[in-house]
Each structure stands twice: as C-alpha cells, then as structure tokens.
Amino acid sequence: MRDFRKFVLCLVLTFGLPWLLMVIIPVLKYQHLEPVPYDKAVDGMDGYYPPAGIQHRGKIVYVREGCVQCHSQMIRPAQLAMDAWHRGWGADQSPRPESPIRANTMRDYLGEKVAMLGLQRVGPDLANAGYRFENRMQVHMQLYAPRADADWSVMPAYRHLYTVQKMQGPKSDLALPLMGRFAPKKGYEVVPKAEAEALVDYILSLKKDWPIPGETARLAAAAEAAKAAEAPTP
Ligand code: HEC
C-alpha cells in the first residue's frame, strides 16, 4: 500500500458515489411526493391518486412470510418490444387487453414505508392482484393449498396461518372448501386465523394501476385519434 490517501479516496468513491446516486438523491427528490387530486373535468373522476388503500396489517404478514422472495409488485415499462404486460395483469383481465397496462410509477407506492418491489419473479406479479380474485375464499385457497388449483405450483402452503378445528354443528361460513387430498379429517374444518384474513385483505387491496391525473384524457384522445386514422376514409 504505497498511497494510503488514494486508497481511502477510492474507497469513499466506490461506496459513496452509488450511495449518493441511488439513495440520497432519490430520497431528496421524492420524499415530498404527495397524493395529487383528480380533476373531474379532465379525468372524469374525483378523489386522489393514489388513493390510500393499502392494508398495512396484512402487509406485515406479507413481509414476515417472505412473499417478496417470489412475488414482485412492479409492472415494468414496455421496452424492447416486450409486451408481456398486455396480458391480464391489470383491471382488464382478458388475455389480450386493448392497451398495455401502464408501468408502475414512484407515486404508486406512496404511503408505504417500504415498497414491496420483490426479489424475484418466481410467481406472478402481484401489483394488481386485487383484480384477479372474485372472492376472499379464492385467495385463502391459494395460500392454504396452492396445488389444489395448479398441481405444478412451487408456492409453499401457508398452513400455519390457518386453524384446523373440530366441527361444531354445521360447517362454519369461514371454512375453506377443501377437496380430496387437501381436505382435513372427517368432522374437522380449516378456518383462517386473523393474520390470514389480514393478508387476504392486503392481497385484495393491491391495485397499482390507478389512472395518472391528466393522463387518462390524453391517452383516451390518443386512442381515438389512432382509431380515426385507421378507419378507411369514406
Ligand atoms: C417459492 C416461491 C413462492 C413464495 C414464497 C410465495 N409464492 Fe405465491 N406463487 C408462487 C407461484 C409459482 C405461483 C403461481 C402458481 C400458483 O398459482 O400456485 C404463485 C401464485 C400466487 C398467487 C396467485 C396469483 C395469481 O395471479 O393468480 C397469489 C395471490 C400468491 N401467490 C400469494 C402469495 C403470498 C401472499 C405469499 C406469501 C405468504 C406467497 N405467494 C409466497 C410462488 C411463491
């Protein structure tokens, strides 16, 4: 080590520069983000973007159970002709929606202390999971017995979030409709614990595709214009 000062300088630069660029500057730039109001005349809707909708109690369970290991909550911008996000990942669940679902923005995560961007995409992206279930029971079934629906699923079963209890009288309304090899012993039923209910609330609250104020009208106008251009002139 001939030049100690150079060494320290390089060390500071190696760690300090990424820290400055990736942590300090974004924090300074975005820490004052606030929800923005919709303009009824322009957007056709009232309220704020984003609405305060995330269920934080369930989010704690989501973090604790490590769902981020396999699930992301971030729709990428469409780039390199990748249009994977055309598929039913948003409010429009049809296999080929008319327009691609929009990429997530910084503001979509407003009000969340930590954004659950996820580590890997082993399972489907959950940014808009709230649109994909018709009722709570479908989510409970996914959590208790992922393989009941998809035999090939690698998602672990979160059985510890549920209680197997002896049936007393008629079946509980909360009991999971488990069949075949997933069913509990005769005379028993599986009901969710409070944390499973909270987690389901959280999953169902995941809707990160709220229209960006001012954008809705612009996009609608652009779509109209494109349609008009396509139509054969009489
Ligand atoms: C080992 C990876 C892994 C972990 C950990 C994991 N999942 Fe999954 N998950 C998957 C895979 C793979 C699928 C797709 C197959 C299926 O539907 O079972 C999936 C599917 C889902 C679905 C259905 C999504 C859809 O679009 O239909 C939900 C909801 C879900 N997981 C929630 C969770 C929650 C909540 C946790 C944490 C308690 C979790 N997952 C943990 C791998 C994982």
Boltz pocket constraint, residues with backbone or C-beta under 6 A from the ligand:
constraints:
  - pocket:
      binder: B
      contacts: [[A, 61], [A, 62], [A, 65], [A, 66], [A, 67], [A, 68], [A, 69], [A, 70], [A, 71], [A, 122], [A, 123], [A, 124], [A, 125], [A, 129], [A, 132], [A, 139], [A, 142], [A, 146], [A, 147], [A, 150], [A, 153], [A, 154], [A, 155], [A, 156], [A, 158], [A, 199], [A, 203]]
      max_distance: 6.0
